[in-house]
């Protein structure tokens, strides 16, 4: 939803007046919560190199969104169920199955999208806007969405704090971690479930299609400047919050979709870091 549709013909209000609006406050809260989840889990996604798996989980969640819309229940509940199911299926097949992982991810990716399209088409009326699901609409985030995002963030952060060493060991060398007595398979499945929770937090902010950008770009940028995982998490969260707030501001002054502005800003920053790596590599930590 562009900002111009939200204001009357009297013209856009002053920035301070905009900040007093409830939906703007919800958008800011959702952006900060999404940035926190991205910072924590995005660091693992980049270090473990499971970006493609994350993409499969995010697109599979579209099926849950479609079913939730058809059942007239909160869409995030459907996305949560499908995301966790996809994460567990991918993780279990990766650990114990004999099917190629990339083949399974592609299949779940397509199945989730197909199921979502069918159930959205079956939903009566015009209660569902597929574009807002695919590309996000942070300006329509409700107070309920913010509360759900807050709860998911508490689960994500608490789990990572309690199992930080185990997650770190599995991300760096799962075989060595298993030899040291770490339940590597369980930790890996749990990590994928946390990725699923993070994707659910992100869907309303940037949509399914753009989830991977906000999940990985802040961590990919920060990884050039630090080799410590905890520092990478903090830096990614702060950078994600900066991208989200700046993207909202750019959306306001240009009257363009907020999710796309956030992602393009993150991509521009990543491109700048890439150029810096080419011409001033001493300033960066080897990725």
N, C-alpha and C positions, 0 to 999 in steps of 0.2 A: 504494500500500500504506500503510494507516494504521499509526501507531506501535503501537497497541494490539495488533495482530496479531503483533508481533515479540517481545512480552514474555510471560512466564508469569503465572500467577495470583498470584505473589508480589508483584506490583506493579511499577510502572515504576522502573528504577534511577535513581541520582543522575546529574545532568548529566555529571559527570566520567566516570562509568562508560560513559555513552552515547557520549562522544567517543572512547573506547577501542575501540569496535566497528569492525570493518573496513568494513562497509557504510556506516556513518556517515562514516568518513573518505573513502571513495570518493564519497559524495554531496557532501561539502564540496569535494573536489577538482574534481568535475564542475561544481559550481555556480560556482566561481571561474574555471575555464577557459571556461565558457559566458559568463560576464560579460565576460571579456576579449575574446572574439570579438564579442560584442554591442556592446561599447563601440566597437571599431574599425570594424566594418562597419555597425552601426546608425547611426552618424553619417553615413555616406555615404547610407544608405537614406533617412534623413530629409531631408538636404540635397538629394539628387537627386530626391526624391519618387517613389520606386519601391516604395512599400509594397505596392501591389496586385500588382506583379510578384513580390515576395517571397512573398506569400500563394499565388500560383499555383505557385511553385516548391515551397513547403513541402507543399502538398496533393498535388502530383504525386508527391512522394517516397513517399507511402503505397503506391503501386504497387510500388516497389522493396522496401519493407519486406515486403509480402505475398509477392512472389516469393522473397525471401531466406528467409522462414520456410518456404515450400514446399520450397525446395532444402536446407534445414537448414544454412544458412551464416549467419554473423553478420549481423544485420539492418541494421546501420549500413553495411555494404558495399552492400547493395541500395539503401538510401536515398541513398548517395553517388552511385551510378551514375545513378539516376533524377533526382536533383536537378540534377546537372551537365547531363544531357541536356535537361531542361526549361529550364534557364537558357540553354543555347545555342540551342535552338529559339526561345524567346521573343526573345532578343537578335537573332538573325539575321533573323527575320521583322520585328521592329521596325525594323531598319536597312535591309533590302533588299526585304522583301515588300510586298505590296499588301493584305494582310488586316488588318482592324482589330486593334490590339494587345489591346484588352479582350476581344474575341471569342476570340482565340487563348488568352489566359490562362484564360478561363472553360472552354474546351474541355479544356485540359490539366489544369485543376483537377478536372473531372469524370472524365476518363479515368483519371487517377492514382488517384482514390478508387475507381472501379469495378474497375480491375485489382487493387488491393489487396484489396478485399472478396472478389473471386472466388478469388484464390490463398490467402487466409487460410481461406476456406471449404473449399478443396481440401486444406488441410494436415491430415494425420491427427492424431488426439488433441487435446489441449488445451494444446499448447505455446505458443500465441499468445494473449495477452490484448489484444483490440482497444482496450479502455479505456486500457491503459497506453501504447499507441502514440498514441492520439488526445489524451490528456490528461497523458501523462508519468508516470513513476514513478522519481523520483530516488533512492529508497531501494533500488532494484534495479540501480543502475549497478554494473557489474563493474569489476575492475581492467583488463580488456582495453578496456572502453569508455573508461576514463580515459586509457589510453595512446593510443587512437585520437584522442580529443579533444585531447590534448597535441600529437600530431603535426599535426593540422589547425590548431591554433592557431599552431604554428611556421610553417607554410606561409602562413597568413593574415597574421600580423604581419610576416614577412620580406618578403612581396610588397608590402604597404602601405608599409613603410619604403623599399624600393628604388624604388617608383613613386609616392611620395607627391605630388609636384608634378603628375605626369600625371593621377592620380586627381582631385586638387583642380581642375585645369583643366577636365576633362571634366564634373565635377559642377556647376561654376559656369556654364560656357558651352562646350558641346561644339563649336559652330561656330567660335568664336574660337580654341579650342584646336587645331582642325584647321588653321586658317589659320596658326597659329604652328608647324606641323610636328609636332604631337602626333598619333600614330596613334589618333584618337579612337574609331574603331569597335572596334579591338582592345582598348583600355583599357576600353571599356564592356562588352564581352563578358567580359573578365577580371573586372571588378567583379561581374557577375552570377554568375560561377562562385564568387567568394569569398562571395557571399551564400548560394549553395548549400552551401558548406562550413560556414558558420556555422549554417545550418539543421540540418545533420546533427549538429553539436555540441549543439544545443538540444533535439533530439527526445527524448532520454532524460530531460532535465531537466523540461520543461513539456509535451511532446507536440506533435503537429502542429497541433492546433486553437489552442493558446495560444502558438505560436512568435512570431507577429507582435507580441504584447503585449510580451514581453521583448526582442524585437529593436528595437522602436521607442520604447517608453515612456521608458526611461532617457535616450535621446538627445533625445527631444522635451522632456523636463523640463530637461535641461542647456542646451538651445538657448535657453531663456529667460534664461539667466544669462551666456552667452558667445557671441561671434560668431567665435571662432577655432576652426578645425577640429581642430587637435591638442589644444586644451584640451577641446573637446567630446568627443573620444575618451576622454581620460583620465577626465573627469568621469563619462561614461556607464558606463565600465568599473567605476569605484569604486561608483557608485550601483547598478549591476546586482548587484555583489557584496553590497552591503548588503541589497538586496531579497531575494537568494537566501538569505543566512544568516538574516535575520530571518524570512523565510517558513518556513524549516526549523524555527526555534525555535517559531513560532506553530503549525506543524503538530504539533510535539511536545507542546505544552501543551494543545492543543485536540483532538488526535487527528483531524485532518482532512487530506485529500490535500495533499501538499507543493506540487505544481505549481500548484494552484488558489490556495493561500495566497500563493505568491510573486507571482502575477499580480495578485491582488486588492490586495496591498500596493502594487505598482507603480501600479495604476490609482488607488488612493486618493491616493498622492503626486501623481500627475498632476492629479487633481481639485483638490488643495490648491493647486498652482501655478496652475491656471486661475483659482481664486478670488482668489489673490493678484494675478494680472494684472488682474482686474476692479476690485479695490479699492485696490491699491497698485502701479500700473503703473510707477512710477519706480524700483522695486526691480529690475525685470527689463530684460533686453536685448531689443529688438524681435526677434520670431522671423522 
